[in-house]
Amino acid sequence: MNLFDQRPGADLNPGKRIALLLLRILLMVVMPLIAFAALYAGFMFLRAGHAPKWVITLAAVVWGVGGVAALYWIFNWILEQLPDVWGSRLLPFLFVGPALAILTWYLALPVVRTFYISLFNKNGPAPENFVGLANYVAVFTDRLMREAFRNNIFFWILIGAPLTVGFGLVVAVLADRSRFERSAKALVFLPMAISFVGAGVIWNFVYEARPIEFPQIGLLNAVVVALGGQPRAWPAYTEIAPFNNVFLVVILVWLQVGFAMVIFSAAIKGIPDELIEAARVDGAGEMQIFFKIMLPYIGSTIITVTTTIIIFTLKVFDVVWVMTGGQYGTEVIATQFYRQSFVARNAGYGSAIAIVLLVAVIPVMIYNLSQFREQRGFK
Amino acid sequence: MKRQGGWGAFLAVNGALFIMVLLWTLPTLGLFISSFRPREEILATGWWTVFPHKEWVTTEEMRAKDLNLDTTGEMTIAGVTGTFKEFREGVETEDGARVKWIGNRRLGRIVVQEYKWTVNWNFTLQNYKEVLLGKEIEIKKPDGSVEVIPGENFVGSFLNSVAVAIPSTVIPILIAAFAAYGFAWMQFSGKRMFFIIIVALLVVPLQIALVPILRDYARLQINGTFLAVWLAHTGFGLPLAVYLLFNYISTLPRETLESAFIDGASHFTVFTRLVLPLSVPVLASFAIFQFLWVWNDYLVALIFLGSNQENQVLTMHLANLVGSRGNDWHLLTAGAFVTMILPLVIFFSLQRYFVRGLLAGSVKG
């Protein structure tokens, strides 16, 4: 790829050498400029959006993917034009730099910026809007936030996580003994492919309620009516509040059991057969084998899965937003964050909620780091 | 362990498993079946009536005014006698049929029904037409009048989702692969510290970034563009991508790479010609995870594309449909299935990578 592979030798006169150097510098400047101009033109074309939809889609994909690849290629080319010492010193930053820059912009800096914004009222960062930690006081005292914490902790975490882990374990153990293992696991895993919004529609339909004199079209209410009960719009049925939250938690359980199941299934297959055979020879029943051998053996896996699901439930948003919009006492932390930041336009308050979410996952972050340090990792 | 115990154990295990699988499948099945049922039927009967069941099936129908009945007293219709009130409830004949009056005294209909096994097999593609084509749809009603129903342009949203998801998958993979290679095979100062930061960022919830990034986008005037979402998904997906790809790329055999360097290959050549092809399994796993994450994402799209109706993706469109036409189940079921179709195809065709990718991605913040 190097246009100037032959080092300027003694056979070139000084005039030619200088001309060559200038040409090289010129190209190094011009190439990126052309690239940026081309990318900018592409961006303007996409933003204008006058072409048919499929043309725009195709152009967007080519522009986005091709653009990034082209930038890497061009900058590598430039580095190859530089003297070797400089080239090899800068090359690592061509490889690592873009990732670090994007991570800094999108995750590292926002932690600081969001904390800074959280110290101001809804009018944004300016000295006269400074409110100190007042937003944090509000986060822990407002009625809706208390409701959100209650729902996140008692319903989503304390009911949702054990249900997910429990069902995942049951399906994994049952499937392990069934000759229909593959298809059963595939069908239980399938909801993992569905978005929360899609799952919201699916479950809205399950919960659909019609007046008692009409035939029910929602599965749950059809069962309820067949058993002699009254049809209800369950997630909005506030007479059983706060337990109407359970009908939302069920959706998350439905989506996530497949995840728990697959991991448990792999862990169970890791238990040596001899261990279980030996227990059987000694006269242990199936229940004893499950509780005294399997559970202890996959204990650490259970903890990992539980932690993952807890982090997940902590940030649950779409399903609540689509199903109830946080009404009927179903507000959660992430819906409050969205409502405050983008509906009520109180960025200070919303940012305080985001910081609280971050603090909640810090123990996991510390655990990840200690795990990383134990690994061989770096030379 | 597959054949432990006798028939009892076999039934217990498979029976319990069958019930679990049924519970997990029914909600999706109901959606799928309903999306092919005509609008009026979805609202009139449960989707499970497509399976054989017993119900009152009309065998004969007549108009009340044709019969010239005196509706004030007892009447005899189709061989049975009763008052108007009794007929409204339905009067049973001796051979098990029933005669029922539907509607009011003068203009109502009288039907003779039998209670027998039946299936409601009336399927249609009309729902998908309405949801996909976005044109106004004219429906001719039985009485001759024409009802115009506005359609939904899910094809446009589908293309938007494609335009968002493919670059949002490929760009982070490309950037992360370069970075992972740099961390694994190059020496530079601050390497260890940079990588520790990446590990720490793995679980940072993306909510933390939304407010500041939205402000930056407003300043750069790229709110509502595809570029805005690509960059956001790239930023939020990068820690996981770098971490996963590093774990793989750093274990590639040292000798292979070194012999390439001895042959005079540059880092760039080794990376594109050797490392990328060797890393296909991990690239595929991450690609599937990231693609599904982006395809199914609602929050990021809502915030960075929400200002631009033109570019709305499938999840936004479906969520809007829930809000605006929450009782139009024929649209909701078909629309929801349109959003699910691509993930399901990937699920069934690439199941192994799919599971591996989702497991690897479970730590994402």
Interface residues (C-beta under 8 A of the other chain):
Chain A: F43 L46 R47 G49 K53 W54 I56 T57 A60 V61 G64 V65 V68 A69 Y72 N76 E80 L91 P92 F93 L94 F95 V96 P98 A99 L100 I102 L103 W105 Y106 L107 A108 L109 P110 V111 R113 T114 I117 F167 V170 V171 L174 A175 D176 R177 S178 R179 F180 A184 A186 L187 V188 F189 L190 P191 M192 A193 I194 S195 F196 V197 G198 G200 V201 I202 W203 N204 F205 V206 E208 P215 Q216 I217 G218 L219 A222 W254 V257 F259 V262 I263 D273 I276 T308 I311 F312 L314 K315 F317 D318 W321 V322 A334 F337 Y338 S341 F342 A347 G350 S351 I353 A354 I355 L357 L358 V361 V364 M365 N368 L369 F372 G377 F378
Chain B: M1 K2 Q4 A9 V13 N14 A16 L17 M20 V21 W24 T25 L26 P27 T28 G30 L31 S34 I42 L43 A44 T45 G46 W47 W48 V155 G156 L159 N160 V162 A163 I166 P167 V170 I171 L174 I175 A176 F178 A179 Y181 G182 F183 M186 Q187 F188 K191 R192 F194 F195 I196 I197 I198 V199 A200 L201 L202 V203 V204 P205 Q207 I208 A209 L210 V211 P212 I213 D216 T225 F226 L227 W230 L231 A232 T234 G235 F236 L238 P239 V242 S266 H267 F268 F271 L292 W295 N296 D297 Y298 L299 I303 E310 N311 T315 L318 A319 V322 G326 W329 L332 T333 G335 A336 T339 M340 P343 L344 I346 F347 Q351 F354 V355 L358 L359 S362 V363 G365
